[in-house]
Amino acid sequence: MKKSIEFKLRTSSAHRRLLLKLLGKGKDVYNLALSECKKRLNRLRDDKEYQTLLSLRRDLKKAKLSTKQVDQLLRDIVTKRYFLTKTAIEKHVKDNAGYLRDGFNSQFEQTLADRAFDTIQKVLYGKSKKVRFKGKWDNILASVHSKSTDTGIMFDPEKLSISYMGVVIPLVTDYRKDDGYHKWYLEQIIDNYTKHSAADISYIRIVRRVIKGRDIFYAQFIVDVRPIGMTDDAVAKENVAIAHHNVSLIQKAKEAGESTT
């Protein structure tokens, strides 16, 4: 389970320009990924074999018969004929981002490509009717993050600040209405960084909100939350058990001829 701990950033006008530029590039990368996802989805929907299999699957469901073989054929068309997978969309963004990659972390690209893919998945499986591209003002990208604390947005536990591309932005640590919440969590985060190499911090997210017409930025620490009383050894054992379980699931999928992407 993950929990987000949020701290306001003490930004100057230069900081705000940098972060707005970062989110602006993020918006363009997201739109690039989503555009490619939509093109592949449209080609998939025009595929006569795919539509025939969908009709067959509906008939089998009505007759309460197994759809396992049809589901596999549908997955093969989606992933192998039209390459509508996370990996393929990540590669497309990497190959076509061009100037957008200048000063933009590669893991930011991957997470935004994954976000676009998850959006198109909802449309593909009927959980959403349409996708919405990020506009200039009405729907601008509100957040960006990498996949770990080792790259992208970094935290300095001594200076109590985050940094990106060498630019240091301090956290706001004094709040009028706090009741010790921020102070206690900040101490836990600092302890985790200094003693455990940020083992329980998944990544840091930059969030933008418009409050009273002003751009306000926050740093969200995404933390892996463990049950009360669970020791480091127990966490390590649990992670190993989860890893073995995932390996066994992948192996079973391969033996059954199912896609693992």
Phi, psi and omega in degrees: 000142182243148179228140178257130177249121190249136176230136176290147178260137177272094189257143170267177179296325178293320177299316183294322177297318179298313183290324176294322177295320178299313180290328177296316176295321178300319178299316181293321178295317178299314180296323176299313180294317182293323178299316179293320177301316182294321178299315181292324178296317180296319177295323178297316181293334179276354182285118184294321179297319179298315181294323178296318179292324176298317178296318178296321180295319178298319179296318179295322179295318179296324180276001180058042178252164182294137178248014187302311182294319179294319179301320179294319178295320178296317179297321180296319179295317181296313190269328187257333180268319182248000174050044177270077180226162178300315182299318181293321180289321175301317180295320179299316179296317179301320184279339189238002182293331176059232183296340181296339182283344181293119180070019181235123184297139182296328179289331173300316179302315183295316181293325178287323175296319178296321179296318178296319179297317179298325178295315181289332176299321179297322178289317181301320184258017171077014179273348178212152184272326182206166178259158179231123178283155180282122180272182183286318183238316190288334185216043183293151181303129185262344183204159177208146179203163175261198183255355182204178178267000184274346183212162180082248181270119185250152178243134177253106183292341179277316181271353183053055182214162172250162178217149174215129181055035177084355180268124184263130179233117183287151174278150170275120184251349180251120180236141181295313181248091188236315184059027176083359184300303183295319181298315182295313181293325178296321176298319179294320180293315179300316179299320181292323178290314187282329185254337186232016178054040178058037185298328184261003179259115183287309179192173177243132180249136173266127183238135177247132173229146177259114182237117182055041177079005181245146176278118178245132184246146181228153172250123178253122175269118180269113191249137171281117183264128179256155175299151180301131178087358180281121184279169178299320179297319180294321178296316180299316179296320180295320178295320178296318180297319179295319179298315179297320179297317179296320178298318180295323178295318179297318180297317179296320179296319179296318180296329179274358179077020181269156179288142178247012180262000000 
